[in-house]
Structures are given as structure tokens and as C-alpha cells.
Amino acid sequence: MMQDLLLAAAYVSDAQYNRNVPFKTSPQAIRLYYFYNHWMMQGATYFFIFMDLSLALFEEPALFPLPFLVTSIAELFCLTAFFGRLVHFAKVTPQMVFWKDTKNICIMVTIVLTLIDLITYGSLKAANIHSVRWSRALRPVFLINFPESRQVRMTFRSIRNTLPDILYVFLLFMFSVLIFSLMGLKLFGDRGLKTVEGSPYFTNILEIMFELYVLVTTANSPDVMMPAYEFNWWYSLYFITYTIINTYIFMSVFLAVVYNNYRKHLKNEIRKLAHLKRYKMIEAFNILKVKVGTEFVVKEARWKRLAKDVVPDISTSHLELLLRISDEGQKGHVDKTNFLRLADLLNIQVVTINIKRHPLEAWIPRVYQSSASLLVQKMVQHRNFVWVYDVIILINAIFIALDEKIPFISDAEWLFLSFYIIEILLKLYTYESRAYFGRKQFWNWFDTLIIIAALLATVANTTIQSARKYNSRQILDIVLILRILQLLRVIVSIQRFWVIVTTLINIGPTMLTFGGLVLVVYYVFAIIGMEAFHGKIRFFDPNFTAPDALVCGNPALKDSAFARDRYCRNNFNDLASSLVVLMELTVVNRFLLLASGFALVTHQAAKLYFIGFHIVVVILMVNIFIAFILEAFFVAHSLEKSEVETAIEKKIQELGVGVQEEDVQDGKLNDDMDAKDSGFTGDDEDNKRKALKGLYFRIASRKYRTVDTLLQQMFESEIAPEDEGPSLDEILSFSSSDMYPKNPNFENSA
């Protein structure tokens, strides 16, 4: 009995969090699996991954240098933690599954290679022989391949599967660059033209190809054209034609191909998740089902115990609400169709609301309920009150933009601070404090903290100024930043702004996933860049007048644009500087200057590093990011609410315990998940209402607004409840060419 519940709870939990780990079903293995998925174990794994990646800040070339012994011991700790996590995973999964999983093989190989590199590098360092820490570029393997990074890995797989289709477009693009390069060599190579620096113009085929490739980024436009344009006006048509074909047409084709293939492979990943989730829920149902009449069902007691095992801290009233949704007819059992929705029901956070009276109403009821007091409360609750303060914020913004050296302007800040403090006091007078500072009242917390911090900083700055006759620049900067942040309040008041911000918040978690993938690419290129270019370019203080300072510490940069424009700070001498350079390369505005500078201090072949970075990050990653943003906005606007959310809200309203979102935003209510667990007892509707004793409900979470979960809902809606679906092996072997859902809604979601 207990064993069945434990196993069923593991399946439901996997379905809830979209985990696809095949685990052993013995009691010991299930308990180990629960421990494996515990938040502390996952947090520890992320900690050691972060620690391992951060070691590059302390290793040569280092931003904060530490002895090799210290960093190597820290890395050994990380490798031990990774190996322990891998052993734990092996204990909960079948042996054949474990050894067939390429993620596990990648982690083991990376651990072994890192140990070999550590030993080799340490031995050579002890013998004063310079060597390269090549294994540092492999560290992101741990971030990608541990089960906790499923989202990053899924995005990585989508990109990997997209590459073959992009390759053909890229080869055609490079063929176009080659054709134009040959044309340029024949047109300009024998005319004796010179660049601004006095170098021969378009005489080397490799240099021409590099210049034309950079022209696609527009980083050298129109500079690359000027010598030919000055010689003859008609030669400008060559560059205009090249720009139209390669910059606009080919780059647009890249985006179209990336978007189309990314969607195709994303759909395959989501379809796999949807079927895995259905498979897990059916397995859980089959474990707990009993036959009642002609159908199989799960008894109410077992259903409640299962939900309690999956979410131990769920309140009784919340659990009863979900039971009422799953057991519509109050039959004492849950059928298969409703049971399969359990993971979705648990994923939607339903907040219990406890309506409180204002303390002043209890302490001084006659004063608080007087006509003057009610007028003040009505005024604060009116929409015009918000608009008045929006106008005050905008006027404050104008004063911030003016010169603070004018006494009237600087003194006006005290007036604006007084307005803001009065606003908070009036709201606290009108709304109950626990409601005003509820867990979901972000903007109330934001306003209050910003105003208090601005007040303290302004007082501190004024005190220092009066005592020492000068301003504290640091405190003044804090004051200015805090005052500017107050302008964000206007976003809440303008509905159109708020819709856009809400959509961005909804797709935020998936954007963070993509950010993790970008971090992986940046980290690998940063490590390679540090090994190839560290120490070649050095930064000197602007006041330093030594000859080396004028050439960034390298005579090869003499008379170069890199040195003239004082780009010495852009180097690969530590991880932080490397990441800044890579960010500048992503923007591509000064791509040619940066690439040429590092080629001068090493070899012309160094330009291949920068071209490779541009291909991977700008052409591939940025286009996939654009495709993701497009898909995210399309899907977010296509599905306003999930079927499960609608069912919960409908049941809340039927029970008469619903709360409108506007009431919560007005601060009239208080979130209280620890409120009395009275539950819904008795058969009469009035008894249900009385049993709540002031408790009401509203949906407070939007976990189902991320792109992959919204798309997953589309697939799930097309699977019939009685459909057992494919087997686990068939699900895991799905490819992008396999069957697609019959319903065309998914294809037309955009």
C-alpha cells in the first residue's frame, strides 16, 4: 500500500516537473530518487557547477590571482561532487539506461580529461615549463549534461538539430562571398589603389574575403568602399549589390531557415515531453486504480494521500478545492480523465486569501468610520489618486533632468519625497498593512523600499554636505539612481505597457534558459581567447606616458587604429575582460578593428577565431534567440488561459469563494497560505461557505505561461483521455520526422 503510493507519487512528481528520468521501482531506489530530486541536492549541484566555472576568475590569467594549488584543490572538490552526483544517479536508474545515456558518458569523460589535464599542467608547472589548461573549455559540459539542466540541454539539442539545414545556406552564403571576392580582386587589384593607412587595396584574396565578410556585419561600411568609390563612382554599385544580396537577403534567409527549423525541432521536444507526462500519469493511475462498476477509478482517500505526498505543504482547504474539481459529482472517487490532470492542478498555485479588518477599525472604530475618514479612504481608492501621483512622478522626472546645482531644483527633491511619504501613509491608513505588504504586492514593496532608501540617502548626503561642505559622490549617485527607478511605477498605470511587461515576465524563465546556453558559448570562447591572446595587449592608466602605453604594450600595434582609438582595455588578460570583448564582438560595431588588432599582435590566422565567434553567436545564436522571442510572443498571445486554470477558477466561483484580481491589486486582501485549514465539510453550500471562516481563493501563479509548457498544453489537448499513447521506448526515440498532431492548431499557433 505505502509502496504503491510512494511509486505513484514519484510518477506524478515527475509529470509535474517534466522530468524524464527512467528510475528503478524498488522501495530503496524510489527513496534514493526522492533524495536525488530534493532541492538541497539540486542546489548543491548548481553551487559546484557555478564554483567550477568561476575558477577561471582565479586561474592564470586571473582577475583575482590565487596559487595553482588552491584552484586545483577547489576543482578537485567540484569533480568529486560531480562524480558523487553521477554515482547517485546510477543508483536510481537501471544499469542499461545509465550506460546508454550519452549525458553520463560525457560527464565521466570530462572528469577523466580534467584530471589528466590537472596532473599534466601541475607537473609541467613544477618544472617551470609553460603549458595550456585546455580542459577549462570543457567545464560547461557539466552545466549542460546534468539532469537539472534539462531546459538548457533541450535548447542545445534544438540548435544542434538545426545545424544541418543551416549549413547549406551558410555554404551558399560563403560561395557568394567568394564570387564577389574574386570579382573584387579582378576589378581593383591591378589599379594601384591604397587604403587610408596606405596599404594595398584588394590585392590579397584572403584579405578581400575577410573584408567582405565583415561588410556583412556593416562594421566596415562604408570605409571598405571608399578607395574604389573615390576612384570611380560606378564601383559603388559593386558594394551596393554585395550588401543587398549578402547583408539583407542572405541574413534574412538565415533567420527564416533558423526560425523554421527551430520551431520544428522545438515541437518535437515538446511533443516528447507531452507524451512522457501522459505516460507517467497513466502509470500512476494504473498503480492506484480500483474497479467501481464498469470503470477504473482512484478512491478519494488515496487521491488525497497521493496529492499530499507529492506536495507535502499543501493546505487542507486547497486540497479540498482540487478534489472538488477532480470529483465533480462528489462520488467519492476520481476517474481517469480527471486523475490525469492532477500534475497540472498541482502546478497552478492557488493562494488562500484571508480578509482582514484594518487595525484602526478595531482600535478607534468611531474615528476610522467617520465621514472625514471614509472620504480619505474613498479618495485613496479612487483611480484618480493613482493618476495624480503618476503626474507627480513625471514632473519629478523633469526636475531630475535639470541642473541640480540650481538651489530651487535641489530643494524640490524634498518636496517630492514628502509627496511620496504622504502617499504611503495614506495607503497604509486605507489598506490593512499585511494586505498592503502581501507576498504578491511587488510594487507596494518596491515603492516603499525605494522611497525609504532615497530618503535615507538624501538625509545622509545633506548631512555630509553641511558638515564637510562637499557632496558624497557615491551617496549622490545612489540618490539619483533611486529617484530614476521611481519612474518605473508609470509602467503599472499604463495598460499597454503592462501587457508587454507581463508577456516578458511570462517568457522570462525560458529566456534565462537561453541565457544559460549563451553563457556556455561565451565561456568556451573566453577560455580559448585567454589561452591564445592573454598578455598580448596590456592596459595602462590614462596618465601613464611611457611609450608602451601608446601602443597597448605591444610594438606591433604602432600606428594602428586599435592603439589610436585607445582600445587597450579590450583584451583577453582575464575572464571578465574576455567576456566584455566578446560582448562587443556580438554587437559587431567595431568587429573589424578588434579582429585586426589581435591579428597584428599574433598572426593573421587569428581572424578565424573572430569569424568563428561571429558565425556561432551572431548568425546562429542571435537568430535562434529572435526565433524564440517570436515564438514566445505568438504563443503567449495565443493561449490566454489553460483549461486547468479555467476549471479551477470556475470551481472557485461555483463555491462562492472567488476573489477578483483587481481587489487584490487594490490591497484589500491578504495572502495567507497558512490560514485555517477548515476545508469544505458538509453537503450544504452555506455550510461550505461557513466552513471557510473568511478564506477565499484566487490563482496567483502563472507557471503555465512559459513557451514550452504552453506548447505542451496544445499537444496534450489533442490526446484523447483513453489514449494510452506510445511506449516509453517509442517516446524517447521520437524524431522530428515522426507524426505530428492531427489538430492544425499547433501549426497555426503563431
N, C-alpha and C positions, 0 to 999 in steps of 0.2 A: 504493500500500500504506500508506504513512505517512499520506497524506491521508485515507484511509478510516478508519484508526484514530483520527486526530485528530477527525474529524467524529463518529464513533460515541461517542467519549469525551465529547464535548460534549453529545450527546443523553443519555447515561447520567447525566452530572453534573447536567443539568437535571432529569431524573427524580428523582435522589437528593434534590435540594433543592427540588423542586416549583416550579421556575422555568418560566414560560410565555412566554418571550420568543422570538418568531419571528426567527431570525437568518439572515444570508446564509451560504452554504455554500462560498464561495471560501476558499482557504488563508489569505489575508491577513485576511479578515473573521473567520474562526474564531479566529485568533491574537489579534485585537483583542477578540473576545468573551471569550476566556480572561482577557485582561488586564482587561477590564471587570468580570469577576466575581471578580478577585483580592481577597483580604481587605484588602489595603492600600488599594485604590481604594474599597472599600465603607466602610472605616474612615474614610478622608478625607472621604467624603461625609457620614457621620454627624457627623464633627467640625465641618464647616462648617454643617450644619443646627443643631447644638447652639449653635455660636457665633452664628449669626444670631438664634436665639430668645433667647439670653442678652443680646443688645444692649439689650433692654428694661430690664435692670437698671441700665444706664449712661446711658440717654437720659432727657431730661426727660419726666415727673417721675421722678427717678432715686433709687435706693437708694445707688449709688456714682457720683456725677455725673462725667461726662467731657465735654470740649468736643465740640460737634457735629461738628467737622472729624474728630476721632478716630473717633467712632462711624460717621460716613458713609464714611470710608475703609475701616473694617472691614467694613461692609455691602457696599461695592463689591467687596472681595476675595471675600466669600461669593457674591455674584451672579456674579462671574467664574468661580468654581469650579462653580457650578450650571450655567452656560452651557457650560463645558467638558465637564462630565459629559453634558449633553444632546447636544452635538456628537459625543462618543464613542459615545453610544447610537445616533445617526443613522448612524454609520459601519458599525455591525454589523447593523442591521435594514434590510429592504427599504424603499425610499422611500415606497411606498404605505401600508405598515403604519405607518411612523413618523408620517405626516401624518393618518392615520385615528385614531391613538391620542389620546384626549382628555387623557390624563395629560401628554403632551408639550405640547399646546396650552395647558393650564393653567399649566405651568411657564413657558413663554415669555411668556404674557400677564402673569403675576405679576411676572416680571423687568422687563418693559417698564413696568408700572404703578408698580413700586417706584422705578425710575429717574426717572419723571416726578414722583413724589411727592418724591423726594430733591431734585431740581433746584428744584421749586416751593417746597418748605419752606425750602431753603437760601437762595433768592433773597429770600423774604419775611422770613426771619430777619435777613439782612444789612440789610434796610430797616427793621428793628425793628417788623415787622408780625406779630402773633400769628397762627399757623395751626395746623392739626391734622395730625399724621402718620398719616393714615388707612391707609396701606399696611402699617403694622405688624401690623394684624389679619390680613393675608394671608400672613404668614410661615409658619404651619402648613401652607400649601399644599405647600411643599417637603417637609415630613415625610411628607405623605400620598401624594404623587404620584410620587416616585422609585421605581423598581422594587424597591429594597432594602426598602421598607416594604409589601411585599405583604400581610402579615398585617393591618396597620392598615387598609389600603385594603379588604381583604376584609370586615373587620368594619364599616367605614364603609358599604360597599355594602349589607350586610345590614340595617343601620339605615335607610338611605335607601329601600330597597325595602319596609321595614316601615311607613314613614310613611303611605302612603295608607290602609291598613286602620286604623291608629291614629287617623287624622284623623276618621273617622266617629264613633268612640267619644268623642273629645275634644269634637266639636261637640255631641253629645248631652249630655255632661257639662256644657258651658258653658250649654246650654239649660236644664238642671236648675238651675244656679246662678242664671240669670236669672229663672226662675219663682219660686224661693224669695226672690230679692231683691225682686221686685215684691210678693210676699206680705208680706215684712218691712216694706216701705215703707208698705203699707196698714194693717198691724197696729200698728206702733209710731210711724209718722211724725208723727201728729197728737196724740200723748199727752203731749208736753212732757217726755219722758224725757231725762236727761243722763248722759253717761259720767262716769267718776271724775275726768277732767280738766275737767269742766264743759262739754264740747262737746255740741251737739245729737246725739241718738241716732237713727240710722236715718232721716235726713231727706233724704239725697242718694243717688240710685240708684247712682251710680258708687262712692261710698264703701261702700255696702252690699255691692255685688258684690265689692269688694276684700276687705272684712272676711270675707265668706262664703267667698271663695276661700282666704283664709289659714286659715279654720277647718278646711278640708280637711286642712291640714298639722298641725292641732292646736296651732299656735304661739300662738293667742289664745284657747284654750279653758281654763277656762270664762269668761274675762274678758268676751268679747263678749256672753255670755248674761246676765250678772249684772243690768244695769239692767232688762231685761224680766222676769227671774226674780224680782227684788225687788218689782216692781210687781204681778205676778200669777203664782202658782205654775204655772198651766196653760200659760203661754207657754213653759215649758221644753220642752214636747212639740214645739214648732216646731223648736227647735235639736236635740233628740234625733233627730227624724225626718230632719232635714237631714244630721246626722252619719252615721246608719245608711246612708242612700241614697248619699251622695257620698263619704264617707271610706272606708266599708267595702265597699259594693257596687261603686261605680264604680272605685275604685282596684284592687279585686280583678279586675274585668273588664279594666282596663288591663293588669295583669300577665298575665292569661290570653291576651289578644289579642297582646301583645308576645311572649310565650313561643311561642305557636303560629306566628306569622309569622316570628319569628327562626329557629326550627327549620327551617321550610320553606325560607327563603332560604339558611340555612347549608347545608342538604342540597344545594341547587342548586350552591353554590360548591364544596362538597366533591366532588360528582359530576363537576363540570367538571375539578377537579384530578386525580381518578382517571383520567378518560379521557385527559387531556393526558399524564399519566405513562405510561399504556399506549401512547399514540401515539408518544411519544419512544423508548420501549424497543423497539417494533416497528420504528421507523426504524433504530435502531442495529443490530438483528438483521438487517434486510434488507441493510444495508451489508456486514456481515461474513459472511453465511451462505454455505455451500457445500453441495452436494448429496452425501449419503452414503447410498447405497442408494435408498430411496424417500422419505427425509425430508431437510429442510434443517437443518443444524446449524452451530455455530461451533466451529472446531478449538480444542483445548486451549491451544495456544501463543498463538493470537490472543486467546482469552478472558483468559489470564493477563496478556498485554501490555495489553489494554484495562483490566483492573482496576488494573494498575499505573499507567496513565496517569490514571485517574480519582482514585485515592488513591496518590500517589507514595510516601508514607512507610509503606505497609502492609508488615508483616514477611512474610518468605517462609513461615514456619510458619502465619501467619494466612491467607495467600493459599492455601496448600495445603489448609487446613481448609475454606475456602469452595469450593474446587474439588471436594473430596470430596463436599460437599453437592450441588453442581450436576451432578456427573458420577457418579451413584450406581453405575453399572455399570462404572466405570473403562474406558470405551470410547475414551477419548482425544478426546472431543468433548462439547459441551453442546447439548442440544436446546432448542427454542424455549420450552417451558414453564419450564424451569429458567433459561434466559437472562433471561426477563422478571422474574425475582426478584433479579437482580444488584443493582439500586439499593437494594432492601430489605436485602439481605445486607450491603452496604457501610455502610448506615445504622446497623446494630447493632454497637456497639463490643464486640469480643471481646478481652478482656485476657489476655495471656500471663502465666502465673504461674510464677515460678521459686522453688522451695522451697529455702530456705537453712538451714544449720545455725547455731545460736547461737554467737557467737564464744567464749563461755566454755567451750562444749563442746569446742572445738578447743584452747583455751589450757590449761585445767585440767580435763580430762575426768574425772579421778577425783573431784574435789570436786563438779563440776557433776552427776555421775551418782550421787553418794552418796545414801543413803536419806533423809537430812535435806533435801538439796536437792530430791529428787524429791517429797518431801512438801510442801515450799513451793510447787513448781510445780503440783502437783495441787490444792492449796488455792486458788491464784490462778485456775486454770482452772475451778474449780467454780462453779456458778450461785449458790451461797450467798454467795460473795465479793462478787458484784455487789449482792445484796440487802443485805448488811451495810453497804456504802457508800451505798446508797440511804437506809437508815435514818439514817446519819450525816449525809447531806445534809439530810434532813427535820428532824433535831434542830438542825442549823446554821441552818435557816430560822427555827425558833422563836427562837433566840438573836438572829438579825438583827432580828426584830420587837420584841425587848425593848430597854429603855433602855440605850444604850452608856455612859452616864455612870456606871453601876454598875461598879466595878473588876472584879468577877468576870465580868461579861458581856463586857467589852472584852478581858480577858486570855484568855477562852475562844477567841478567834479564832486565837490562836497554836496552841492545841491542835488545832483543826480543820484549820489549814494543815499541821500536822505529819502528821495522818492522810492528807491528800491527797498530800503529798510521798511518804510511805511507799507509798501505793497505786501511784504512778507508778514508783517504784524497783522495787517487786515485779513489776510488769508488764514492765518492761524487763529484769529478771532472768529472767523466764519466757519472754518472746517475743523473737525476733530484732528488733533495733532498726529495720532497714529494713522489716520487716513491720509493726511497730507504728506506724511513721510513714509507711506507704504512702500513695500518692496518693488512694486512696479511703477512707482511715481518718479521716474528718472528725472524729468525736467524740474520737478519741485526740489529734489536733492541738488540738481545742477545749479539752479538759480541761487539757492541758499548758500551753498558752499562757495560759489563764485563771488557773491556779494560780501560774505564774511571775510573771505581771503582778500578781496580788493580793499575792504575797509581797514583790515589789519595792516596791509602793505602800505596803504596811503597814510595811515597814522604813523607807522614806523618811518616812512620817508620824510614826512613833515617834521617829526621829532629830530631826526638826524640833521635835517636842513637847518632847523632853528638852533640846534646846539652847536653844530660844527660849520655852519654857513656854506654847506655844499650838499648836493644830492647824492644819494647812493645809487649808482648807475644800475646795479643789479636789482635793487628793490624797485626802481623806477621801471625797469624792463618788465618785471613781474606785474606791476600795476597796469601797464599798458596792455600786456597780453590778456590779463583778466578782463579788462574793460572791453577789449575787442571780442572776447569769447561771449560776452553778453549778447552780441548781435545774433548769435545762433538761435536765440529764442524766437526770432521772427519766423524761422522755418516752421515752427509748430502752428503758427497762426494762419499761414497761407496754405490752403488745402492742396494746391497743385504741387508745391514744394514737398509737402509731407508725403504725398503719394510716391514721388520719386525716391525720397529718402527711405520710405518703408520698403520699397522694392529693393533698394541697395542693401538694406539690413537683411532682408529675406535671403538674398543670394550671397550674403557675406560669408557664411561658413564654407560654401563651395569656392568662393574667391580665395579664402585662406588656404584651401587645399591646393589651388593653382599656385598660390604664393609659395607653398612648400616645394612644389616642383621647380619653380623659378629659382628658389634658394639652392636647390641641388645643382642646377646648371651653373649658376653663378659661382658656387663654391668650387666646383671642379675646375672651371676656367680660372678662378682666382689662384688656386693652388698651382696649376700649370704655369700661369703668368708669373707667380713669385719665383718658381724654380728657374724660369727662363730669363727674367728681366730684373730680379732684385739686385740692387746696388749699381745698376747701370745708369740710373738717373737719381740725383740727390736734390733735396730741397734745402735752401739756405734762407736764413732770416732776411727779409727785405732790406734791412740796414747793413747787411754784410756786403762789403765792397771788394772782396777778393776776386781775382779773375775767374776762379772756378764757379763763383755764384752766377756769373753772367751766362755760363754755358751748362748750368744744371749739373756741375761736377763732372762733365764729360766733354772733352775737346771735340768729339765727333759732332756735337750739336752747334759748333761755332757757325754763326751767320744763318742758322736755321730758323724757320718760323716758330718751331717749338720753343726755342730759347728766347726769341724776341718777344713772344707773347707771354712769357713767364709761366710756362706750363710745368715747371719743375715739381710742383706739388702732386701732379698726376704721375704716380709711379707705382711699382709693384713691390715696394720695400716692406710691406706688412699686409695683413689680411684686410684691415679697414680701408687702407688706401687703394688696394686692388679692387675692392667692391665698388668704390667711388668711380674708378676709371671705367669699370665695366658698365656702370650706370650711365656714364657719359657716352660710352660707345652705343648703348641701347638707344639713346636719344638721337645719335648719328650726326648731330650738328657739326661736330669737329672730328669726325671719324678719320678723314684723310690726314689731318695734322697729327693726331695721336699715333696712327699707324706708321706714318712716315718717321716720326720722332724715334719710336722704338726700333724701327728698321735701321736707322742711322747708327744707333749705338750697339747693334748686334749684327744682323745680316738682313738682306732684302727678303729672304725667305720668312722672316718674322711676320711679314704681312699676311701670310697664310693663317696665322693664329687669329688675327683680327677679322679676316674674311670668314673663317670658320665660326667665330663667335656671332658675326652678323647673320650668317645663314641659320644657325641653330636658334638664336634668341629672337632676332628681328623678323626674319622671314617665316620661321616655323612657330616659335612660341607666341610671339605677339599676334600673329594671325589666328592661332588657336584661341588665344585669350579673347580676341574680338569675336570669334565664333561662339565662344562660351557666353560672353556678355549678351550677344544677340539672342541665343537660345534661352538664356535665363530670363530676359525680359519678355520674350514671347510666351514662355511657359507660365511665368508669374502672372501675366495678364490673362492667360487662357483659363487658368483654374483659380477662381477666387476662393473656393472652399472645397475641402474634401467631403466625400459622402459621410465619412465617420464624424467629422466636425458638425455637419448638418444634423446628423442623428442625435448627437449629444445635446446640441442647442435646442432641438425640437423637444427632447425629453425634459430638459430643464424647464422649458416654458410650460409643458404639459403639467408638470408637478407644481407649477406656480412659484418656483424659487429662482427665477431668472433675474439677472441684473443687466441693464443696458451699459454698453461700453462708455457712453457719454457720462453716465452717473459716476463711474469710476474715475474718469478723467477729471471730473469736477471736484474730486477729492471728498465725496460724500461717504465713501465706503472704505473699509479697512480689510486688506488681505490678511487672512489668518488661517493658515493651513493647520494649525494646532488647535483649532476651535473644537467645541464639544462634538464628539462622535456619536451623536444621537441616533443617526441612521433613519431609515424610513420604516417605521413599525406600524402595524395595523393595516386594515383594509380600507378605511375611510380616507378620502382625500384631505379632509380637515385634520384628521389625526396625523397625516403625513406632514402637513404644514406645521402643526404644533410641535411635532417631534423634533423639528429642526431648531426650534428655540432661537430664531433670529438668524439662522445660517442661510445664505444664498450662494449661488454659483455663477461663474462665468468662465469662458475659455480664455486662458491667459497666455497660452503658448502657441507658437506657430512653427513647430518643428517640421511640419509638412509643407513648408513653403520653400525649401531648398530645391534646386533643379532636379537632382536625381530622384528625390522622393516624390516630387510632383509627377515626373515621368513614370515612376514606378506605379503610381496610382492609376495612370492611364492603362498600363498593361494589366493590372490586377482587375480593373473594371471589366476587362474583356474575357477574363477567365471565369467560366461557369462554376458555381459552388460545388456541383457534383463532379467536376473535372479533377481527377486525381493528379493530372499533369504527368510530365515525363519523369523517368527515374533520375536519381541523383547523378549517376554517371553521364546520362544524356544531357542533363542541365549543364554540368561542368564542361562538356565538350561542345557546347553551342558555338557556332561561328557566325560571322556577320552575313553569310550567305544562306543561313538557315531560315526557317519560316518566320514570317512577320505576322503580327496580329491582323486578324481579318478586318477589324474595325478600322476605317481610314482616319479616325480622329487623331491618332498619334502622328500620322504623316502630315496632317493639316494643322498641327498644334500651333504652328507659327502664324 
